[in-house]
Amino acid sequence: MNFLKNHPFAVDAHFESSIVLTFAIPKEQLQNMIPECLELDIYQDKWAFIAVAMVQTKKLRPKGFPKFMGNDFFLIGYRIFVRYTNNAGKRLRGLFIIKSETDNKKMEFFGNIFTHYNYTTTDISILSKENLTEIKSVKSDFQLVLEQKKGEINLPDGSPFANWQDARKYAGPLPFTFTYNKNDQSVLIIEGVREDWNPVPIKVKTFHFSFIDSLKLTNVILANAFEIKNIPYTWKKGKLEKWK
């Protein structure tokens, strides 16, 4: 029944909010964290990137099913920016998932039947007060505080990007997500389809992610932070191909 994990059908959802923080790390430190079929998506021949995505998802359901059958949940995903050259010779840009969490046991159960993402369930709390919004988890030991700021927002201190235009090139999610089966050297390609994609820069006041700390990386820099709101999103049925 393992074939069920290969995204056997398309999925529709609505992103009420998608907050993505992208961290720049010297490329040498991430090379061993991706499978042999992928290559890191490098910036300035120096930086590779890990994105932390926090998505409030509504009405997730198999494509064609009515909305009332969908599920609402919060998703936290940790992904590495990568590239993959498919059998047709086309170079695809996307993400390799290294950790997935949700606040919904039902999503954990079905997500682990129909994907390879290895969901676990955690607690999530969101508190807004005055001009601050805090998203945190006690079990997963992370905290993010965003500041609602009017006017122009500067790039995070130390960001390798020269401007927000460059930074948007590393604003997830990207068009593709990849999973690799080392046993038979097959690559599963999942394509996402999105509409009205307009990432808006956000101001990060403080952050802490225990999972990022656990990777024992050095010189980790917050490179950008974006939010998108109220967009439809579709994942196409997974496509499986041999790498070699």
Residue, then its C-alpha position, 0 to 999 in steps of 0.5 A: m500500500n506504499f503507493l498511496k504515499n505518492h500523492p495519488f490524487a490532486v488536492d484543493a485548499h485555501f490558504e487563509s495565511s501563509i507566513v514564510l521565513t527564509f534562513a540563509i546558511p553557507k551552502e556547505q552545511l546543507q549539502n549532506m541534508i538533501p538526496e543525491c538527485l537534488e542540488l541546492d538552489i544557491y544564491q551568489d555562489k555562497w548561500a543555501f536556504i531553509a524556509v520555515a512555513m506556517v500556513q493556516t489552511k482551510k477546506l483541504r480536500p481531494k480535488g472535485f470534492p465539495k468544500f464542506m468535506g474539507n479540513d482546516f488545520f495549521l501546518i508548519g513545514y521546514r524545507i530546503f530550496v533545491r533544484y532537480t533536472n527531470n527526465a525531459g531535461k527540464r530544470l525544476r525549482g522547488l523544495f525538499i521537506i525535512k520536517s512537517e508538523t500540524d495541529n490536527k490529528k486527522m491531518e497527521f493520520f491522513g497526511n501520513i497515508f497519502t504523503h511521505y512528509n512524516y507529519t507529527t502533531t503539535d500545539i499551536s497558539i496565536l495571540s494578537k495584541e496591539n501591533l504584535t502577533e505571536i505564534k508559538s508552540v510549547k511542544s515544538d519549542f518555537q516562537l515567532v513575534l511579528e510586528q505590524k508596521k506601517g510604511e516601508i519594511n527593511l530587509p532583516d539585518g545581515s540578509p544576503f539579499a540586496n533588495w526585496q526583489d531578489a528576496r522574493k525569488y526565495a519566498g516559498p512555497l515554490p512550484f515543486t516539491f520533491t521526494y526521493n526513494k533511494n531504494d529504487q532511485s525514483v523521484l516523486i514530483i508534486e506540482g503546486v498551482r497558485e493564483d494571485w501570488n503576492p508575497v508581502p514583506i513582514k517585520v519579524k521582531t523576535f524568533h526561536f525555532s528549536f528544530i533549526d537549532s537542533l541541526k547544529l548549523t552555524n552562521v544562520i541568517l534570517a534572509n527574508a520574511f513574507e506573508i500571503k493571505n486568502i489565496p486558492y491553492t492546488w497540488k496536482k497528482g504526484k508524478l513519479e520518475k526514475w532518476k537513473 
